[in-house]
């Protein structure tokens, strides 16, 4: 009888520790609401069309204002015109892929 009591006690203790661990894991994980908009990603990824910088007509000052673009990249972008698509910047090796990722959502290549 003593063994049964110890076995039940250990079983209950194990069950309680598992439930506590699961509760703590759920509390630590961020809640994912599938209906909630991804505000930070959406706002950064898509700029309104009026705010986009056209690679084919932008001035050097407009290009330098983009994140990851300095004077050297701005000069290379201007020298490489015209662009059919904004991805021409990496395809023609005008800018690095890392720099392109920083400003790609903010530019457009109008014809």
C-alpha positions as CSV (number, residue, x, y, z in Angstrom):
1,X,0.0,0.0,0.0
2,X,2.9,2.3,0.7
3,X,4.3,1.8,-2.8
4,X,0.9,2.6,-4.4
5,X,0.7,5.9,-2.4
6,X,4.2,6.9,-3.5
7,X,3.5,6.0,-7.1
8,X,0.3,8.1,-7.2
9,X,2.1,11.0,-5.5
10,X,4.8,10.9,-8.1
11,X,2.2,10.6,-10.9
12,X,0.3,13.7,-9.6
13,X,3.5,15.6,-9.2
14,X,4.7,14.8,-12.7
15,X,1.3,15.8,-14.2
16,X,1.3,19.1,-12.3
17,X,4.8,19.9,-13.4
18,X,3.9,19.2,-17.1
19,X,0.9,21.4,-16.9
20,X,2.8,24.2,-15.3
21,X,5.5,23.9,-18.0
22,X,3.0,24.1,-20.7
23,X,1.2,27.1,-19.2
24,X,4.5,28.9,-18.9
25,X,5.5,28.1,-22.5
26,X,2.1,29.4,-23.7
27,X,2.4,32.6,-21.7
28,X,5.9,33.3,-23.0
29,X,5.0,32.7,-26.6
30,X,3.5,35.8,-28.4
31,X,-0.1,35.4,-29.2
32,X,-0.7,35.0,-33.0
33,X,-4.0,36.3,-34.2
34,X,-4.4,35.3,-37.8
35,X,-6.8,38.2,-38.4
36,X,-4.5,40.9,-36.9
37,X,-2.7,42.9,-39.6
38,X,1.1,42.8,-39.7
39,X,1.4,46.5,-39.1
40,X,5.2,46.8,-39.0
41,X,5.9,44.7,-42.0
42,X,3.1,46.0,-44.1
43,X,3.8,49.6,-43.4
44,X,7.5,49.2,-44.3
45,X,7.1,46.9,-47.2
46,X,4.6,48.9,-49.2
47,X,4.9,52.7,-49.5
48,X,2.2,54.7,-51.3
49,X,2.8,55.3,-55.0
50,X,3.2,59.0,-54.4
51,X,6.1,58.4,-52.0
52,X,8.1,56.1,-54.2
53,X,11.4,57.4,-55.7
54,X,11.7,56.8,-59.4
55,X,15.1,55.4,-60.2
56,X,15.1,56.9,-63.7
57,X,14.3,60.5,-62.7
58,X,15.4,60.9,-59.1
59,X,18.0,63.5,-58.2
60,X,21.2,62.6,-56.3
61,X,19.7,64.2,-53.2
62,X,16.6,62.0,-53.4
63,X,18.7,58.9,-53.8
64,X,21.0,59.7,-50.9
65,X,18.0,60.1,-48.7
66,X,17.2,56.4,-49.2
67,X,18.4,54.1,-46.4
68,X,21.7,52.4,-47.4
69,X,22.4,54.8,-50.3
70,X,25.3,57.1,-50.0
71,X,27.0,59.4,-52.6
72,X,28.8,56.5,-54.3
73,X,25.7,54.4,-54.8
74,X,23.7,57.5,-55.9
75,X,26.3,58.2,-58.6
76,X,26.4,54.6,-59.7
77,X,22.5,54.5,-59.9
78,X,22.5,57.7,-62.0
79,X,25.2,56.4,-64.3
80,X,23.4,53.1,-64.9
81,X,20.2,54.7,-66.1
82,X,17.7,53.8,-67.7
83,X,16.2,50.9,-65.7
84,X,13.3,48.7,-66.9
85,X,12.8,47.3,-63.4
86,X,14.1,48.2,-59.9
87,X,15.7,44.8,-59.7
88,X,18.1,45.9,-62.5
89,X,20.1,47.5,-59.7
90,X,21.2,44.1,-58.4
91,X,21.2,42.4,-61.7
92,X,23.6,44.9,-63.2
93,X,25.6,44.9,-59.9
94,X,25.0,48.6,-59.3
95,X,24.3,48.1,-55.6
96,X,24.7,45.1,-53.3
97,X,21.8,42.8,-52.4
98,X,22.1,43.9,-48.8
99,X,21.8,47.6,-49.7
100,X,19.0,46.9,-52.1
101,X,16.9,45.2,-49.4
102,X,17.1,48.3,-47.3
103,X,15.4,50.6,-49.9
104,X,13.7,48.3,-52.4
105,X,10.2,49.0,-51.0
106,X,10.8,52.7,-51.5
107,X,11.7,52.9,-55.2
108,X,10.2,52.2,-58.5
109,X,11.5,52.2,-62.1
110,X,9.0,54.0,-64.3
111,X,9.4,53.9,-68.1
